């Protein structure tokens, strides 16, 4: 059974390693759900570094606009909303 309050999300995923860190680069493509403004590109990292260790380096060939960790507007639940955003500010 499909949840009609959620839209389908289409994305291209590029996976790569840089140093000892594994990355997912998700490029969201059209048709975008109404909750997405613009065309989000989100970089996820997977690492085993411990708290207190130096933060692993990000690839120098990518420009990071901002950190979105913990921003509820970027959760899959909110990004797939079938209604336009009111406060999630996804762009």
N, C-alpha and C positions, 0 to 999 in steps of 0.2 A: 504494500500500500504506500503510495507516494504522499508526502507532506506538501500540500499545496501552498503553504506559507514559505517554502524554500524553493530556490531556483537551482538549476544545474550550473555548475561552474566548469569552465573549460580552461585548461592551462597546458602550457608546454613546460616540461620539467627537464632541466639540465643538471646532471649530477657530476661532481668532480671532487678531487682531493687537491688540497693545497697545503703543503707541509704535512703535518699529521692530522689535518682536520678534513672531515667529509662535509660537503656542501650540497644543498638542493637549491637551485635557482628556479623559482616558479614564475613563469611569465603568463599572466592571465590574458586570455584572448576573447574576442567577440564570438558569440553574443555574451556580454557581461550581465550579471544580475543587476537589478535596479539599485542595490545597496553599494555597488562599486562605482565610484566616480573616477574617471580617468582610466588608465590601464595599469593596475598595480604589478610591480615586479618585486617579489619577496625572496630574500636570501635567508635560508635556514642553515644553521651549523650544527654539526654533531661532533662532539669532542669528549675525550675522557679526562681532560685536565681537571685537577682538583681545586677546590676553593682555596684561594691564597696563592696558587701558582700564577705565573704571568699569563695574561690573556693571550690566546693564540693570535697570530697575525691574520688579518683579512687580506685577501688577494689584492695586490696593488693595481690590477687591471680593472677593478670595479670601483665605482663611485657610490659610496653609501650616503644616502640623503639623510636618513635618520634611523634611530633605533625604535622599533615598534613592539619589542617584547613587552608583554603585559597590557598592551592597548586592546581593550575589548572589541573595538571596531574591526580589528584584523583577525578575529577568531573566525573559523569556518562557519560557525553558527550565524554570526552577524553578517559575514560577507555574502552568504547565500540567501539572505532575506529577499522575499519577492516584492517588498515595498521599498521605496526610496529611503535613504538614511535620514534620521532626524538628529541624532547626536553622535553617530559612530565616526563621522569625519574620515571616511576612507577615500584617499586620493593618491 
